[in-house]
């Protein structure tokens, strides 16, 4: 009986497909137009069904991470630095300093606001690195800044803002636009297709975004000098202390380190790397101290060339 029912359904399906084909593939331009429209609609529906199926699968995986366990959505690991995103490195450094359990997801790096990184915790999605740290600080009663007086906290926060909101633009303007992604691709493990595609859209896109931000209207040399001034300022704020938080890293250290790490490890052999290793060796030593304290397994996190 089951076989008979299945055969009947297949017969009806084949009959319907033949009738549809005859209707669409009739002579004339009208028939061709109907065929194209039907094909586009079919592709659209299939794509929507696939996206919804994938969304439900991922949602189930994210929500199953565990109670009070952070799922950090970020880019894949790099060859010399655990992440090409300074903000992903910032969040991961904070999670480690605060002793918060977390897992990594590299399949969906862009979140609800189109930003990387973002997190999922207890079935809740949170985007933007500062908002993530705000939420986690309150949720887990993190006390990384407890040793700082009000003025000290303000000073180190100004260093974090300088790094996150200004130095960041200098680095990406050089990395994707001025350098044409050459050094960037050497530090990552992308396949051949991505190595071909990235320079095509990242260079122009970054140039346009940099101009909108304001930095992109300057010449390459002027951008370099601005970046140098930022690094000199950060070195001045750090002074002779081991960390911006003093004897131990504070929350602002996570952000500053995330940005400086891009110069320290993702700009090998360039004058941008030399801004730390030559012009401001105190910042280079600072990066190594943060690496040793927060990421003792740094080498294990790195990706191997394809």
C-alpha positions in Angstrom: 0.0 0.0 0.0 2.9 2.4 0.9 4.7 1.6 -2.4 1.4 2.3 -4.3 0.9 5.6 -2.5 4.5 6.7 -3.2 4.2 5.7 -6.9 1.0 7.7 -7.2 2.7 10.8 -5.8 5.6 10.5 -8.1 3.3 10.1 -11.1 1.4 13.3 -10.0 4.7 15.1 -9.5 6.0 14.1 -12.9 2.7 15.0 -14.6 2.7 18.4 -12.9 6.3 19.1 -14.0 5.5 18.2 -17.6 2.5 20.5 -17.6 4.5 23.3 -16.1 7.3 22.8 -18.6 4.8 22.9 -21.5 3.3 26.1 -20.2 6.7 27.8 -19.7 8.6 26.6 -22.7 6.1 27.7 -25.3 7.4 29.6 -28.3 8.0 33.3 -28.2 9.6 35.8 -25.8 6.8 35.5 -23.3 7.6 31.9 -22.7 11.3 32.7 -22.2 10.4 35.5 -19.7 8.2 33.1 -17.7 11.0 30.6 -17.6 13.5 33.1 -16.3 11.1 34.4 -13.7 10.2 30.9 -12.6 13.9 30.0 -12.3 14.8 33.1 -10.3 11.8 32.4 -7.9 12.9 28.8 -7.5 16.5 29.9 -6.7 15.2 32.5 -4.2 13.0 30.0 -2.4 15.7 27.4 -2.2 18.2 30.0 -0.9 15.7 31.1 1.8 14.9 27.5 2.9 18.7 26.8 3.1 19.3 30.0 5.1 16.5 29.2 7.5 17.7 25.6 8.0 21.2 26.8 8.6 20.0 29.5 11.0 18.1 27.0 13.1 21.0 24.6 13.2 23.4 27.3 14.3 21.0 28.6 16.9 20.6 25.2 18.4 24.4 24.9 18.6 24.9 28.3 20.1 22.1 27.9 22.7 23.6 24.5 23.7 27.0 26.0 24.7 26.2 25.7 28.4 25.0 27.9 31.3 27.3 31.0 31.8 29.7 29.8 29.1 30.5 32.4 26.5 30.6 31.5 22.8 32.9 33.9 21.1 32.2 34.4 17.4 35.3 35.6 15.6 37.5 35.2 12.6 39.7 32.2 12.1 43.2 32.1 13.7 46.2 33.8 12.0 49.7 32.6 11.5 51.5 35.0 13.8 48.7 36.4 15.9 45.6 34.5 17.3 43.3 36.9 15.4 43.4 39.5 12.7 40.7 41.4 14.5 42.0 43.5 17.4 38.6 43.6 18.9 38.3 39.8 18.9 41.7 39.6 20.6 40.5 42.2 23.1 37.4 40.2 24.1 39.4 36.9 24.3 42.0 38.6 26.5 39.3 39.9 28.8 37.7 36.5 29.1 41.0 35.0 30.1 41.9 37.7 32.6 38.4 37.5 34.2 38.5 33.6 34.2 35.3 33.3 32.3 34.7 30.0 30.5 34.4 30.4 26.8 34.3 28.5 23.5 35.2 29.7 20.0 33.1 29.8 16.9 34.7 30.7 13.6 31.8 29.8 11.3 29.8 32.9 11.9 32.2 35.8 12.7 29.7 38.6 11.9 26.9 39.1 14.4 23.5 41.0 14.6 25.1 44.4 14.0 27.4 43.2 11.2 30.4 43.4 13.5 33.1 41.0 14.5 33.4 39.8 17.2 30.2 39.1 19.0 29.1 36.6 21.7 26.3 34.3 22.7 25.7 33.7 26.4 22.7 32.0 27.9 20.8 32.2 24.6 21.5 35.9 24.3 23.5 37.6 21.5 25.6 40.6 22.3 27.6 42.6 19.7 30.3 45.3 19.8 33.4 44.6 21.9 32.8 47.4 24.5 29.2 46.4 25.0 30.3 42.8 25.4 32.8 43.8 28.1 30.2 46.0 29.8 27.8 43.1 29.9 30.3 40.5 31.1 31.7 42.9 33.7 28.3 43.3 35.3 27.1 39.7 34.7 30.2 38.2 36.4 31.1 41.1 38.8 34.5 41.4 37.2 36.9 43.6 39.2 39.9 44.1 36.8 40.0 47.9 37.6 39.6 47.6 41.3 43.2 48.7 42.0 42.8 51.9 40.0 41.9 55.3 41.5 39.4 57.5 39.6 42.1 59.6 37.8 44.1 56.5 36.9 41.1 54.8 35.5 40.3 57.8 33.4 43.8 58.0 32.0 44.0 54.3 31.0 40.5 54.5 29.5 41.7 57.4 27.4 44.5 55.1 26.2 42.0 52.5 25.3 39.9 55.0 23.3 42.9 56.2 21.5 43.8 52.7 20.5 40.3 51.5 19.6 39.0 54.6 17.9 42.1 56.1 16.3 45.1 53.8 16.1 42.7 51.1 14.7 41.9 53.3 11.6 45.6 53.9 10.9 46.3 50.1 11.0 43.4 49.1 8.7 44.1 52.0 6.3 47.7 50.7 5.9 46.8 47.0 6.0 44.0 46.9 3.4 44.4 50.1 1.4 48.0 51.5 1.4 49.7 48.1 1.5 47.1 46.5 -0.8 46.6 43.5 1.5 50.1 42.1 0.7 51.4 41.9 4.3 47.9 41.0 5.5 47.7 37.9 3.3 51.1 36.7 4.4 49.9 36.6 8.0 46.7 34.6 7.3 45.9 31.1 6.0 43.3 31.9 3.4 42.8 29.7 0.4 43.7 30.8 -3.2 40.2 32.0 -4.0 40.1 34.4 -0.9 43.7 35.5 -1.6 42.5 36.6 -5.0 39.2 38.1 -3.9 40.2 40.0 -0.8 42.4 42.7 -2.5 39.7 43.3 -5.0 37.1 44.6 -2.6 39.0 45.3 0.7 41.3 47.9 -0.9 38.5 50.1 -2.3 36.2 49.5 0.6 38.7 50.4 3.2 39.7 53.5 1.2 36.1 54.7 1.1 35.5 53.9 4.8 38.7 55.7 5.8 37.7 58.8 3.8 34.3 58.8 5.5 36.1 58.5 8.9 38.4 61.3 8.0 41.8 59.6 8.0 41.6 58.6 4.3 41.9 62.1 3.1 45.6 62.2 4.1 48.6 61.0 2.2 50.3 57.6 3.0 53.2 59.4 4.8 50.8 61.6 6.8 48.8 58.4 7.9 52.1 56.8 9.0 53.1 59.9 11.0 49.6 59.9 12.7 50.1 56.3 13.6 53.6 57.0 14.9 52.2 59.8 17.1 49.5 57.5 18.5 52.2 54.9 19.4 54.3 57.6 21.0 51.4 58.8 23.1 50.5 55.2 24.3 54.2 54.7 25.2 54.1 57.9 27.2 50.9 56.8 29.1 52.4 53.4 29.8 55.6 54.9 31.2 57.7 52.5 33.1 54.8 50.4 34.4 54.5 46.8 33.2 50.9 47.2 32.2 48.5 50.2 31.7 46.7 48.9 34.9 49.9 49.0 36.8 51.4 45.8 38.2 48.5 43.8 36.7 46.5 44.3 33.5 43.2 46.1 33.7 40.2 46.1 31.4 41.8 48.8 29.2 44.8 46.7 28.7 42.7 44.2 26.7 41.8 46.9 24.1 45.2 48.5 23.9 46.9 45.1 23.5 44.4 44.0 20.8 45.4 47.0 18.7 49.2 46.9 19.4 49.3 43.2 18.6 48.4 44.0 15.0 51.5 46.0 14.7 53.7 43.7 16.7 52.8 40.4 14.9 50.6 41.2 11.9 53.0 43.7 10.2 56.2 41.7 9.9 59.2 43.4 8.3 57.4 46.8 7.9 58.0 50.2 9.2 54.7 49.9 11.1 56.1 47.0 13.1 59.2 49.2 13.7 57.0 51.8 15.4 57.0 49.3 18.4 60.3 47.4 18.0 62.5 50.4 17.2 60.7 53.6 18.0 58.9 52.5 21.1 60.5 49.4 22.5 58.6 49.8 25.8 55.4 49.0 23.8 57.1 45.9 22.3 58.0 44.7 25.7 54.5 45.4 26.9 53.1 43.2 24.1 55.4 40.3 25.1 54.3 40.7 28.8 50.6 40.6 27.8 51.3 37.6 25.6 53.0 35.7 28.3 50.5 36.6 31.0 47.2 36.3 29.1 48.1 33.9 26.3 50.7 31.4 27.6 49.4 29.0 24.9 49.9 31.6 22.1 51.8 29.3 19.8 49.2 26.6 20.1 46.5 29.0 19.0 48.2 29.9 15.8 47.1 28.5 12.4 49.5 26.6 10.1 49.9 27.7 6.5 47.7 25.8 4.0 
